Amino acid sequence: MPIIRPVSDLRNNFTQLSTVLHAEDEPIFLTKNGVGDIVVMSIEHYEKQMARIDLYSKLETAETEIANGAKGKDAFELLRTLKRKNA
C-alpha cells in the first residue's frame, strides 16, 4: 500500500517523514490540494532503484545481442570456470 501524505508534511513533519522513509524502505507520495505532486525516497531506496534500472538495462542489451546472433555462454560453465580460477 503506498504511503500518501500532504506536501505540508514535508515542512511540518520532516523528521517523522524521514523516520517512515527509512523504516518502510518505500517512497512517500506527497499531494498538493489532494492531487499527487511529488515523490520522496531515502537515498538507500534511490540507490537500490538505480541499481535495478542498471541491471534491467544490461539484461535488455544482452537479450538484444543474443536476438541479433551473438553467442552466449552457458552460465553454469562460466561459474565453474570462475571457481577454478579462484581456487
C-alpha positions in Angstrom: 0.0 0.0 0.0 1.6 3.3 -1.0 2.3 5.9 1.7 0.5 9.1 0.8 0.8 12.3 2.7 0.1 16.0 2.2 3.1 18.1 0.9 2.8 20.3 4.0 4.2 17.3 6.0 7.5 17.9 4.3 7.8 21.2 6.1 5.8 20.5 9.2 6.8 16.9 10.0 10.1 16.3 8.2 11.6 14.2 11.0 8.6 11.9 11.1 8.7 11.5 7.3 12.3 10.7 7.3 11.8 8.1 10.0 9.0 6.5 8.0 11.1 6.6 4.8 13.9 4.7 6.4 11.7 2.3 8.4 9.5 1.3 5.5 12.1 1.5 2.7 9.4 2.8 0.4 8.9 6.2 -1.2 6.3 8.6 0.1 3.9 10.2 -2.3 3.1 13.8 -1.4 -0.1 15.5 -2.5 -0.9 19.2 -3.1 -4.5 20.1 -2.8 -5.4 16.4 -2.8 -3.6 15.7 -6.1 -0.3 13.8 -6.5 2.6 16.2 -6.7 6.0 14.7 -5.8 7.6 11.5 -4.5 10.2 11.5 -1.8 12.5 8.5 -1.0 15.6 7.7 1.1 19.0 7.7 -0.5 19.2 3.9 0.1 16.0 3.3 -1.7 17.0 5.5 -4.6 20.3 3.7 -4.9 18.5 0.3 -5.0 16.2 1.6 -7.7 19.1 2.9 -9.8 20.9 -0.4 -9.5 17.8 -2.2 -10.5 17.4 0.1 -13.6 21.1 -0.5 -14.5 20.6 -4.3 -14.2 17.5 -4.2 -16.4 19.3 -2.1 -19.0 22.2 -4.6 -19.1 19.8 -7.5 -19.4 18.0 -5.8 -22.3 21.3 -5.2 -24.0 22.2 -8.8 -23.6 18.9 -10.0 -24.9 19.2 -7.7 -28.0 22.7 -9.0 -28.7 21.5 -12.7 -28.5 18.5 -11.9 -30.7 20.9 -10.4 -33.2 23.0 -13.6 -33.3 25.6 -13.1 -30.6 26.9 -16.3 -29.0 26.2 -16.5 -25.3 28.0 -18.6 -22.7 26.5 -21.2 -20.5 26.1 -19.7 -17.0 26.9 -22.9 -15.2 30.1 -23.4 -17.3 31.1 -19.8 -16.6 30.6 -20.3 -12.9 32.7 -23.5 -12.9 35.5 -21.6 -14.8 35.4 -18.7 -12.3 35.5 -21.2 -9.3 38.6 -22.9 -10.8 40.4 -19.6 -11.3 39.7 -18.5 -7.7 40.6 -21.9 -6.1 
